[in-house]
């Protein structure tokens, strides 16, 4: 697996984990951070990483033409 697909896979996994936190951990009270808010941050970061992976894939395929 090359770097672009790894970045895309990691971003998708982080987004899915963030979505799980946002949907199912809203009622959990932690003293430091709210899990639902951490899930939103993880979804944003994972989405950005997935977009970076898509960009790298598109750039690699355009470079091989």
MARDO-722954 format. One record per atom (N, C-alpha, C): residue number from 1; x, y, z. Coordinates in Angstrom, 2 decimals, decimal comma, padded with zeros to 5 digits. Layout:
N
{drenro NUM	X X	Y Y	Z Z}
...
// end
This chain:
65
{drenro 1	X 000,85	Y -001,17	Z 000,00}
{drenro 1	X 000,00	Y 000,00	Z 000,00}
{drenro 1	X 000,90	Y 001,23	Z 000,00}
{drenro 2	X 000,61	Y 002,14	Z -000,90}
{drenro 2	X 001,44	Y 003,33	Z -000,96}
{drenro 2	X 000,93	Y 004,39	Z 000,02}
{drenro 3	X 001,64	Y 005,49	Z 000,07}
{drenro 3	X 001,38	Y 006,52	Z 001,06}
{drenro 3	X 000,01	Y 007,18	Z 000,88}
{drenro 4	X -000,42	Y 007,39	Z -000,35}
{drenro 4	X -001,70	Y 008,06	Z -000,61}
{drenro 4	X -002,87	Y 007,21	Z -000,11}
{drenro 5	X -002,85	Y 005,91	Z -000,41}
{drenro 5	X -003,93	Y 005,04	Z 000,04}
{drenro 5	X -003,91	Y 004,88	Z 001,55}
{drenro 6	X -002,73	Y 004,86	Z 002,14}
{drenro 6	X -002,63	Y 004,79	Z 003,60}
{drenro 6	X -003,21	Y 006,02	Z 004,26}
{drenro 7	X -002,95	Y 007,18	Z 003,69}
{drenro 7	X -003,51	Y 008,42	Z 004,22}
{drenro 7	X -005,03	Y 008,43	Z 004,09}
{drenro 8	X -005,53	Y 007,98	Z 002,96}
{drenro 8	X -006,97	Y 007,91	Z 002,76}
{drenro 8	X -007,61	Y 006,93	Z 003,74}
{drenro 9	X -007,00	Y 005,78	Z 003,93}
{drenro 9	X -007,54	Y 004,78	Z 004,86}
{drenro 9	X -007,51	Y 005,28	Z 006,30}
{drenro 10	X -006,43	Y 005,92	Z 006,70}
{drenro 10	X -006,32	Y 006,46	Z 008,05}
{drenro 10	X -007,35	Y 007,56	Z 008,29}
{drenro 11	X -007,52	Y 008,45	Z 007,34}
{drenro 11	X -008,50	Y 009,52	Z 007,46}
{drenro 11	X -009,92	Y 008,99	Z 007,58}
{drenro 12	X -010,22	Y 007,96	Z 006,80}
{drenro 12	X -011,55	Y 007,35	Z 006,86}
{drenro 12	X -011,78	Y 006,68	Z 008,21}
{drenro 13	X -010,76	Y 006,00	Z 008,73}
{drenro 13	X -010,90	Y 005,34	Z 010,03}
{drenro 13	X -011,06	Y 006,35	Z 011,16}
{drenro 14	X -010,32	Y 007,43	Z 011,12}
{drenro 14	X -010,44	Y 008,46	Z 012,16}
{drenro 14	X -011,81	Y 009,12	Z 012,09}
{drenro 15	X -012,31	Y 009,37	Z 010,88}
{drenro 15	X -013,65	Y 009,94	Z 010,73}
{drenro 15	X -014,72	Y 009,00	Z 011,27}
{drenro 16	X -014,58	Y 007,72	Z 011,01}
{drenro 16	X -015,55	Y 006,75	Z 011,50}
{drenro 16	X -015,52	Y 006,66	Z 013,03}
{drenro 17	X -014,33	Y 006,70	Z 013,60}
{drenro 17	X -014,22	Y 006,68	Z 015,06}
{drenro 17	X -014,82	Y 007,94	Z 015,67}
{drenro 18	X -014,59	Y 009,08	Z 015,04}
{drenro 18	X -015,18	Y 010,33	Z 015,50}
{drenro 18	X -016,69	Y 010,32	Z 015,41}
{drenro 19	X -017,21	Y 009,75	Z 014,33}
{drenro 19	X -018,65	Y 009,64	Z 014,17}
{drenro 19	X -019,25	Y 008,76	Z 015,26}
{drenro 20	X -018,56	Y 007,67	Z 015,58}
{drenro 20	X -019,02	Y 006,81	Z 016,67}
{drenro 20	X -019,04	Y 007,53	Z 018,01}
{drenro 21	X -018,01	Y 008,30	Z 018,29}
{drenro 21	X -017,99	Y 009,08	Z 019,53}
{drenro 21	X -019,12	Y 010,10	Z 019,56}
{drenro 22	X -019,33	Y 010,78	Z 018,46}
{drenro 22	X -020,34	Y 011,82	Z 018,39}
{drenro 22	X -021,75	Y 011,24	Z 018,58}
{drenro 23	X -021,98	Y 010,07	Z 017,96}
{drenro 23	X -023,31	Y 009,49	Z 018,03}
{drenro 23	X -023,60	Y 008,78	Z 019,35}
{drenro 24	X -022,63	Y 008,06	Z 019,89}
{drenro 24	X -022,92	Y 007,15	Z 020,99}
{drenro 24	X -022,33	Y 007,55	Z 022,34}
{drenro 25	X -021,48	Y 008,55	Z 022,40}
{drenro 25	X -020,86	Y 008,92	Z 023,68}
{drenro 25	X -021,30	Y 010,29	Z 024,17}
{drenro 26	X -022,45	Y 010,74	Z 023,71}
{drenro 26	X -022,94	Y 012,05	Z 024,10}
{drenro 26	X -023,33	Y 012,14	Z 025,57}
{drenro 27	X -023,77	Y 011,05	Z 026,17}
{drenro 27	X -024,21	Y 011,08	Z 027,55}
{drenro 27	X -023,12	Y 010,78	Z 028,56}
{drenro 28	X -021,91	Y 010,56	Z 028,10}
{drenro 28	X -020,81	Y 010,23	Z 029,00}
{drenro 28	X -020,18	Y 011,52	Z 029,51}
{drenro 29	X -020,00	Y 011,60	Z 030,82}
{drenro 29	X -019,38	Y 012,79	Z 031,42}
{drenro 29	X -017,94	Y 012,47	Z 031,83}
{drenro 30	X -017,01	Y 013,15	Z 031,21}
{drenro 30	X -015,60	Y 013,05	Z 031,57}
{drenro 30	X -015,15	Y 014,41	Z 032,09}
{drenro 31	X -014,25	Y 014,44	Z 033,06}
{drenro 31	X -013,87	Y 015,73	Z 033,64}
{drenro 31	X -013,04	Y 016,61	Z 032,70}
{drenro 32	X -012,34	Y 016,04	Z 031,76}
{drenro 32	X -011,42	Y 016,82	Z 030,93}
{drenro 32	X -012,05	Y 017,29	Z 029,62}
{drenro 33	X -012,73	Y 016,41	Z 028,93}
{drenro 33	X -013,26	Y 016,74	Z 027,61}
{drenro 33	X -014,57	Y 015,98	Z 027,39}
{drenro 34	X -015,47	Y 016,58	Z 026,65}
{drenro 34	X -016,72	Y 015,92	Z 026,29}
{drenro 34	X -016,46	Y 015,01	Z 025,08}
{drenro 35	X -016,80	Y 013,73	Z 025,17}
{drenro 35	X -016,52	Y 012,81	Z 024,05}
{drenro 35	X -017,22	Y 013,21	Z 022,76}
{drenro 36	X -018,40	Y 013,80	Z 022,85}
{drenro 36	X -019,10	Y 014,20	Z 021,63}
{drenro 36	X -018,34	Y 015,32	Z 020,91}
{drenro 37	X -017,80	Y 016,26	Z 021,67}
{drenro 37	X -017,02	Y 017,34	Z 021,05}
{drenro 37	X -015,70	Y 016,81	Z 020,49}
{drenro 38	X -015,10	Y 015,87	Z 021,18}
{drenro 38	X -013,88	Y 015,25	Z 020,66}
{drenro 38	X -014,18	Y 014,48	Z 019,38}
{drenro 39	X -015,37	Y 013,88	Z 019,29}
{drenro 39	X -015,78	Y 013,18	Z 018,08}
{drenro 39	X -015,91	Y 014,11	Z 016,89}
{drenro 40	X -016,45	Y 015,31	Z 017,12}
{drenro 40	X -016,57	Y 016,29	Z 016,04}
{drenro 40	X -015,19	Y 016,72	Z 015,56}
{drenro 41	X -014,27	Y 016,93	Z 016,49}
{drenro 41	X -012,90	Y 017,30	Z 016,12}
{drenro 41	X -012,25	Y 016,16	Z 015,34}
{drenro 42	X -012,47	Y 014,92	Z 015,77}
{drenro 42	X -011,89	Y 013,78	Z 015,05}
{drenro 42	X -012,48	Y 013,65	Z 013,66}
{drenro 43	X -013,78	Y 013,91	Z 013,51}
{drenro 43	X -014,39	Y 013,85	Z 012,18}
{drenro 43	X -013,79	Y 014,90	Z 011,25}
{drenro 44	X -013,57	Y 016,10	Z 011,76}
{drenro 44	X -012,97	Y 017,16	Z 010,94}
{drenro 44	X -011,54	Y 016,81	Z 010,55}
{drenro 45	X -010,77	Y 016,34	Z 011,51}
{drenro 45	X -009,37	Y 015,98	Z 011,22}
{drenro 45	X -009,30	Y 014,78	Z 010,27}
{drenro 46	X -010,15	Y 013,80	Z 010,49}
{drenro 46	X -010,17	Y 012,63	Z 009,61}
{drenro 46	X -010,62	Y 012,98	Z 008,21}
{drenro 47	X -011,60	Y 013,88	Z 008,10}
{drenro 47	X -012,05	Y 014,31	Z 006,78}
{drenro 47	X -010,96	Y 015,05	Z 006,03}
{drenro 48	X -010,23	Y 015,90	Z 006,75}
{drenro 48	X -009,12	Y 016,62	Z 006,11}
{drenro 48	X -008,03	Y 015,65	Z 005,66}
{drenro 49	X -007,76	Y 014,64	Z 006,47}
{drenro 49	X -006,74	Y 013,66	Z 006,09}
{drenro 49	X -007,21	Y 012,81	Z 004,91}
{drenro 50	X -008,47	Y 012,47	Z 004,88}
{drenro 50	X -009,00	Y 011,71	Z 003,74}
{drenro 50	X -008,93	Y 012,53	Z 002,46}
{drenro 51	X -009,24	Y 013,82	Z 002,56}
{drenro 51	X -009,12	Y 014,69	Z 001,39}
{drenro 51	X -007,68	Y 014,80	Z 000,92}
{drenro 52	X -006,74	Y 014,84	Z 001,86}
{drenro 52	X -005,33	Y 014,86	Z 001,49}
{drenro 52	X -004,95	Y 013,57	Z 000,76}
{drenro 53	X -005,46	Y 012,45	Z 001,23}
{drenro 53	X -005,21	Y 011,18	Z 000,55}
{drenro 53	X -005,78	Y 011,16	Z -000,86}
{drenro 54	X -007,00	Y 011,69	Z -001,03}
{drenro 54	X -007,59	Y 011,77	Z -002,37}
{drenro 54	X -006,78	Y 012,68	Z -003,27}
{drenro 55	X -006,30	Y 013,79	Z -002,72}
{drenro 55	X -005,46	Y 014,70	Z -003,50}
{drenro 55	X -004,17	Y 014,00	Z -003,95}
{drenro 56	X -003,56	Y 013,27	Z -003,04}
{drenro 56	X -002,32	Y 012,57	Z -003,41}
{drenro 56	X -002,57	Y 011,50	Z -004,45}
{drenro 57	X -003,72	Y 010,81	Z -004,37}
{drenro 57	X -004,05	Y 009,80	Z -005,37}
{drenro 57	X -004,25	Y 010,48	Z -006,73}
{drenro 58	X -005,00	Y 011,58	Z -006,74}
{drenro 58	X -005,26	Y 012,29	Z -008,00}
{drenro 58	X -003,96	Y 012,84	Z -008,60}
{drenro 59	X -003,09	Y 013,35	Z -007,75}
{drenro 59	X -001,82	Y 013,89	Z -008,22}
{drenro 59	X -000,92	Y 012,78	Z -008,78}
{drenro 60	X -000,95	Y 011,61	Z -008,15}
{drenro 60	X -000,11	Y 010,51	Z -008,63}
{drenro 60	X -000,62	Y 009,98	Z -009,97}
{drenro 61	X -001,96	Y 009,90	Z -010,12}
{drenro 61	X -002,48	Y 009,40	Z -011,39}
{drenro 61	X -002,32	Y 010,42	Z -012,51}
{drenro 62	X -002,37	Y 011,72	Z -012,17}
{drenro 62	X -002,16	Y 012,75	Z -013,20}
{drenro 62	X -000,70	Y 012,80	Z -013,62}
{drenro 63	X 000,20	Y 012,48	Z -012,69}
{drenro 63	X 001,62	Y 012,50	Z -013,01}
{drenro 63	X 002,06	Y 011,33	Z -013,88}
{drenro 64	X 001,29	Y 010,25	Z -013,87}
{drenro 64	X 001,68	Y 009,08	Z -014,65}
{drenro 64	X 001,11	Y 009,10	Z -016,07}
{drenro 65	X 000,37	Y 010,12	Z -016,42}
{drenro 65	X -000,21	Y 010,20	Z -017,77}
{drenro 65	X 000,80	Y 010,59	Z -018,79}
// end
